[in-house]
Amino acid sequence: MKGTPFGQYRLIEMVARGGMGEVWRAYDTATDRVVALKLLPSHFAADAAFKRRFRREAHAAARLSEPHVLPIHTYGEIEGRLFVDMRLINGRDLNALVSAGPLDPMRAVLIVEQTAKALQAVHDAGLVHRDVKPSNILVTDDDFAYLIDFGIARVTGQAGATTSGGLIGTVQYMAPERFTNGRVDTRSDVYSLACVLHECLTGSCPFPGDSVDQQLAGHLASPPPRPSTIGSVPRAFDGVIAKGMAKDPDERYATVTDLARAARDAVGTPPSSVQPAATINWPPPGRERQDVDAPATEQRPSEAIELAAAGVVSRAVELHAVTHFLASASARVSGLVIAGEAGIGKTTLWQAALDEAAERGFRVLSARVGATESVLAYASLADLIADIELDVFTGLPALQRLALDRVLLRANGTGPPTDQRVVAAAFLSVLEKVAIDGPVLVAVDDAQWLDTSSKEALAFAARRLKGPVGVLVAERVASDNDAVAPWLDLGRADAIERIQVRPMGLDGLRTLIGNKLGRTLPRRNLVRIAEISGGNPFYAIELARTIGDTSPSGELALPGTLTDLVSRRIGRLEGDVLDVLLAVACVADPTVELLAQVTRSSVEQTVELLEEAEGNGIVAFDGNRVRFSHPLLARGVYTAATPARRRRMHRALAEVVVLPELKARHLALSTVSADPEILQTLDEAAAAARARGAPAAAAELLDLAIGLGGDKPSRRIHSAGLHFEAGNTEQARATLESVMDQLRPGALRALAFNLLAGIRIYDNRFADAASLLKRALDDAKDNPAMLARTDLMLSMAEVNTGEFDEALHHAREAVTIADRLGVPALTSQALAYWAFVSFSHGSGLDPAALRRALELEDRDVDAPIYFRASLVNAMILAWTGRLEEGRVHVQALRQHCLERGAERDMMAVAGFLALIDIWRGAFTDAIQNVTDAVEYAEQLGGEDILIIPLTIRALVNAYVGQVGEARADAGAVIAGAHRCESARMAEWPTQTLGFLEVSLENYQAALTMLEPLLAGFNPAHGVELMMTWHLPDAIEAMIGLGRLDEAVPLIELLEQNGARLDRPWLQAVGARGRGMLLAAQGDLDAAERMAHQAMTAHESLPMPFERARTQLLLGQLQHRRGNRETARATLAEALRAFEEMRTPLWAKRARAEIARARVET
């Protein structure tokens, strides 16, 4: 990429210039990315105090992770100029936006809120920004705000800045104390942010003036201006600005978050209002009472918002959040979570969002979840995809198509069992296909009742969504402190906005009651309703329905609680109507026909009974389906029935429903203790749910059986296995541990040991797993299939604990037993793992075993990734130097995993791809693949699951010169390995740190790091690339420190095994090491011959970094022998290779050698 050179950067285009320097669009050659590069004026680099502050604050800012803080990649000094390397943002600064005119108050608040979040993170880190102003706030096209310039700016004397050389900031936005005692704390930033808010609302800074003196006078002596002088600005903002810009810091908002919260409250008020519409305190302290009988139109939200969602009353703030969400979702993945108490209006707002999305051209996929206890697995997922065209499903892979057919209950029961990961991957594929034609909205109401299987599929897809997709979730919470939809993650920290629906004010309640009931209530009745309901819309409407009931004293006789009100409402119904309503409450989305069957009446009679409830606003018809008008009414009907009535209804439903899972759930709810028939039904339903890819639902069914008295060890173990399969490892572990003492020696206990060991391996606790599996061996001796599986798992655990001889033995045992059994899939896995262990740990490649493993492999059988013949084959191809061939095989396996949603397998595959890319010298590809691996691990959750991907990322960072990042990742892995008590897992990051120190020519530090590994190194346990890649670094460090005798046995090991195994890598690095040794001994002729021999070996080894490293040695030797022209050419070629691969530490070493050659010429 062309551009003016500046250190490792190429300056492409200047995008801004000011008194504080220049901002360039620049290309970073070391990281292969385009960045925003701020170059400060050269005189700042000469100011020692400024440089210290610059480095301190830039370092602190770079560590901030708040999404609205502009990410700083790095900072420093190049060619006498301080610089900051930042993310390049497509957008413009807030100053440019405001220059076109005042912003809509809601838009202004949204931007200020985001800026406040960034500032709060700055303050929490112990910093004060000191220069908060519109030009330091960048805004993207979808109004995502970033805060920039952390106290780096210094006033330069131009108009709008002070002339004091030591004062930092911009006068138009500086707090008064800044001009007097110069004291700076976070409240100074509060003042500045209030100034920014004023400018957004009015289009002008608070104290405009042509001179610094005029601006100073305004801040020091003039009262804060009133933004409501602009007609469209609500007067409530006057108070916000007055407090935010108070002259005394103690009178301001304590934090920027408080200021933003006050602004958010103010925006909900109409321009003529003096109090927020959501309040229910009349009158406010110190204010006269408003006329609540005035026409409702005087305090309504703007017409634009009303038109956006007809029927939504007094929800201006919430509707603006919906509008902003849909605008964002039309371009990129975005989420909106609507939270609030029961009856607060979440569903109304949710439905308004759906209507608005449809108007905007979104494809809307929605599900309204019911509160029934008898729900089918994947019921909500089926609702979401029910209306998708068949041709979308036709294009899916066969396993995915079958999975969704089972979700939609249209499969015929044939075919292999479905894995829940395939269901999730299939759902994601459907969303991706639908989104090709336009934006998509996935909407779930009452998500607190989502069935576990649907929730897991939705969570899986949400984390991987790309493009114009919105996810809208409404969820009930009991308090503001409750976690809301914690399972929802869209992959970006800024992707999801969560809003709390607040109680309505008196104004909103009056309008709502008038719209819903067609009545205008006297003021005292309205106030009484508001007091009792607390502003809850559903509660208020239900109270308004009761108006007319009076007590003997003449007062309104209103229920004191929502529960009392619902009970009174339902209590007016009786007889057959209550029976039908109870059936509705027991079933998710029932049809009239089903209700008629269960109540043993005709469809006509059932409809007639339901029409009475419909007339009272209790239920509504949707075609032939019946739904309560509010979940509270459904819950009220269900809880009002006696336990005996509820059990009778569930028994009647069990006789009518056909699906095994629903029948079993109703049977379980129809009794307090189960008979053998019910327990068998639950077991059979669990098997059916598991076959549909719903292990969580299957585990729930077995747990129901256990709770009803069917508690026996085998059922608990089965339940634990299903919980583990569903990803609920804690429940699986607890269930297994609760039953272990009850088990007798034998196959059942062996199964329990295997399951518990599998959980330990999932947590990277290999020593614990090995201990459990060793105990399982004797229990499994009479069950060959279990014994083979135990040997196989034990071999894997022993590899990771460093027990290599034992691992070889148990891998061989697994092959022998599997062969006798004659189960092809098991035999393939045993042979594949034997081939892996024997190759990598000293016994060489068994080509016949690997070939047979590939022939017998069934890719549709679920198995741990390291037991798969296709992966083992790809790894061995790569380890033997056939990198491209190995990479092709891994890519194919990756696609296979993607189609099945196998996250943990995808993590391993992406990590191995990154490793191959490192060896290929394709570091851009390596960065992408290791980023994917880390992302997969983060999605799986759990700190220790990151150990493997962070191991690879540390190595990638070491190669590309990210020294701090490499050390941090390696340190994190070593700490994790200690937590897991797995010394083996600490070896690779330790080797990475050794390589990094060699790259920096810190030979003593490198050997200090590597010596413990060298002391424990046993050549009998393997000399292949994966086991010995650190030896060339140890050799270079030893020779660099003059410890030649210690290097000799390592060199000989590489040479001898390179010849014995015919491994080009061993031959090349062995010859390179020998060349270094000969040079150190003074035999330069022989040293150069060995370097040439190494270069010959590189010709059959597609590892360009290793070749360039050998070339660097060759150039050094040529120079030392006086062949200076040849040396310069060789070194120049090595430099080009390092630069093309973007490995700056080694490029620096090559430049140093070239410079040395020039000086000595």
C-alpha positions, 0 to 999 in steps of 0.5 A: 500500500502506497503512502509516506513512510513514518516508522512502521506506518504509511501515511495515506491521507490527512483527515484532520488538522488542528492546534494539537497536530494532525490525524492521518488515515494510515496503514500499519505494516506490522498489523496489516490494518488501516488506522487513524494515526494522530501525530502531535506537534514535534515540540511536545516531544521536547516537553518532558513533563508533557511526555510523561503525562502523555504516556501515562494517560495514553497507557491508561486510556488504551486499557479501557474496554468501554465500547464508547471509548475509541480503542487505542491500539498503541502509542509512542514516539517516532522520528521525534513526534508523539503519536497515538494509533487508534481505530479508524471510525467511519463517521463525523464528529459531533461538532459537524453534526451540530453545525447543521442545526440543533439535534432532536432532544432524544437524539441529543440525549442518546449521544450524551448517554453514550458519551457519559458511559465512556466518561464514566469508564475514564473516571473509574480508571482514575482519569479526568478527560479535561477536554470534553467537547463536540469535536472530541465525540465521533458519531457513526452513521447509526449514531454510535458515539465514541469519545476521543483525546484523553487529556492529550490536548493542550490549549494553543492560544487560538480563538476558543482556547485559553492563552495559558500555556499550562492549561489543558482544554477548550474554553467554550466547555471548561468549568469555572474552577479551571480558570481559578484554582486550576483544580480538576476532578470528575465534576469538571467533566460533568460541567463540560458534558452539560455544555455539550448537551446544551450545544446539541439541543440549541446548536450553540455553545453555552457562552458564545463569544468572539474572544476568550475574555467573553467566554471566560466571563460567561463561565465565571459570572453568567447563570447557565443558559436555558435551552428551552428558549429553543421552542422544541426543547422541553423545559425540564432540560433547563434544570438539567443544564442548570445543575450540570453547569453549576458554578460550585462543583458540589452543586453539580451532578455527582457523576456524568452518569447522573447527568445522563440519567437526568437528561433521559428523564427530561426528554420524556417531557413535552416542550411545555411541561415542567415535570417528567410525564412518568411521575405520579407525585402530585404536585411536585414539591414547590410547584402548583398542581397541574390541571389533570382534567385538561385535554390529554393532547396537551401532554402527549408525545410528538405526533411522529412517535404516536404514528410510529406505534398507534395505541402506545400511550405515554412512551416517548422514550421507549418508542424512540429506543425502538426507532433507534433499534430498528434503524440500527438493525436495518444495517447491522446486528442489533438487540433491544431488550424490554424489561419490566414488571408484570402488566407494565406494558412490555407486550404493547411496546413489543407489538408496536415494535413488530408493527413498525418493523413490518412497516419498514420492510423487515421480515418479522419472525416472532414468538409469544411464550406462554407460562404453562408448565407443560410445554414442548421442547423447541415450541418457541423456536417452531413459532419463530420459523413456522412461516418460513418458506419451504424452499429456504429449508430445501437448501439446507444440509440434510442433517439440518433440514431433518433437525428443523423438520423435527422441530416443526413436528413434520418428520416421519421419525426415521433417520439418526438422532438429532444433535441439539447443536445441529438444531441451533446451526440449522436455525442460524442457517435459516436466519442467514438465508432470510436476511439475504433478501432484507432486514430480519427481526427475531422477536420473543415476548415473555422470554422468561418462559422460553423453553430451555431448548429454544433458548439455547438455539436462539442464544447460539444463533444470536452470537453468530448473526451477521448483517441486518438482523434485529433481536427483540426480547421482552422479559418480566423482571421483579425489580430493576436489579434483576438480570434481564435476558443474560443469555442473549449475546450478539457478539459486540459489547454495544449491540444490545440496548436494555430498557426498563419500562417505567410506570405511567404518569397520571396523564398517560393513565388518563389517556390509556383508560380513555382509549381502552374503556372509552371512559373519562374518569373524574380526577379523584378516581384517577388519582386513586387508581394511580396511587393503588396501581403505582402507574402499572397500566394493566393494573390501572385498567383493571381497577378502572373496570371496577369503578362503580363498586363503592363501600358502605362509606361511599368510598371506592372499593378497589382491591389493594393488590393486583392478585386481589384484583385478578382473583375478583375478576376471575371470581365472577366466572363460574361453572363450565367457563372456569373449566374451559379457562383452566384447560386454556391455562394448562396448555400452550396455545390451545385450539378450540377443538382440543379444549372441546375434547378435554372438557367433553363438549362440542366445539360450538358449546366451547366457543359459546363458553369462551365468548363470555370470557372474551366479552369480559376481556379475559381471553381472545381468539386468534383463528381457532386458537385461544389466548389469555389477554394477559399472562396474569389472568392465565396465572390467576385462573391456574392458581385459583383452581385447587390442586386436585382440580389442576391434577384432574385437568392434566390427567384429562389432557394426557388422555387427549394429546398425542405427542409423547413429550406433552403426554408425559408432562401432563401425566407428571403434573396429574399426580403426586407420586408416579406409578410404573406406567407414568415413569415408563411414559416419562422415560420414553418421552425423554428418549423421544425428546433426545432424538429430536435434539432436545437433551435439556428437555429430556433431562427435565423429563427424567428429573420429573420422574425422579421427583415423583419417586422414580429415583434410582441410580441408572435414571440419575446417571442418564439424567446427568449425561443429558444435562452434560450434553445440553451444556449444563455441566454443573447440574451434571456434575452435581447429579453424578456426585450425588449418586456415586456412593450408591453404585456397586462395582460394575458397568453402571459405575464405570459409566458414571466414572466415564461421564464424570471424567468427561466433565473433568476433561471439559474443564481441562482437569486431566489429572482428575479425569485420569484418576476416575478413568483408572478406577473405571477400568476394573468396573468395565472389564466385563463390558468390552464397549465400555472398556474400549471407551474407558481406555480411549478416554484414559489415553487422552487424559494421560497425554495431557498429564505427561504419562506418555508410556501409559497413554501409548499402552491404553491407546493400544488396548482400546484398538485391541478391544474395539477390533474384537467388538467389530464396531466400525465407528469405535474402531476408527476412533481407537485407531485414529487416536493410536496413530496420533499418540504413537506418532507424536510421542516417540513410536513413529507413524503407523500408516496402516492404522491411520489408513484403516481409521479413515476407511472406517470413519463415520463423520455423522457419529458424534465423537471428541474431535481428537478421536476423529480420523480426519483431524488426526490425518490432517495434523500428521500431514501438517507436522510432516511438512505437507502444510497445504494438504493438511490445511485443505483437510482441516478446512473441510472438517471446519465446514463439517463442524459449522454445519453441526454447530459443534462449537468446541470442535470449531474452536479446536479446528480454528486453533489448529488452522492458525497453527498451520498458518503460522508455519506457512508464514501466513500471519494475517490468516493466522490472526483471523483463525486464532481470533475465531478460536478465541471467539468460539471459546468465549461463546462456550463460556468458562475461564479455563476453556480459553487455555488452548486458543490463548496458547495459539494467540500468544504464539501468533502475537510473538511472531507478529511482534505484539510483545505485550500481548504475547506475554499477557496471553502466555501468562494467562495460559500458564496461570490457567494451567496451574489452576487446572494442575496441568503442567503439560498445558503450561509448556507451549506458552513457556516455549512461546515466551522463549521464542519471544526472548530469542526474537528480542535477542534476550538470550539469558531470559530465553534460557531462563524460560526454557531450561525447566522444559529442557531438563524434563525433555525426553527424546524417547517421548517424541521428536516431531515438530510439535514436541521439539519446536522450542529446541532451535530457540534453545540452541540459538540462546545457548550459542549466543551465551557461549554455552556451546557444550550444552547446545551440542546434544540438542543439535545432534538430536535434531540431525539424527532424527531428521535423517532417521525420519526424513523430516525436512524441518528437523534437517533444516533447523539441525543444520542451522544449529550446527552452522551457528555452533561452527561459527562460534567455534571459529570455523566459518567455512564449515559454518557457511556450508551447513547454512547452505545445507539448511537452505537446501532442506528448506526447499522442500519445506513450505515454512518461509519464516524458518527459511528467512531465519536461516537466511539471516544466519547465512548472510551473517556468515557471508559477511563475516567471511568477507563476501559483503555483496553476497551477504547484503543480497542474502540479508536483503532477501531475508528482510523482504521475507520478514517484512512481507510476513509482517514479523517486525522483530525479525525484520529489525534484526535483519535491518541491523545486520544490513546496517552492520554490513554497510558500516564495515564495508 
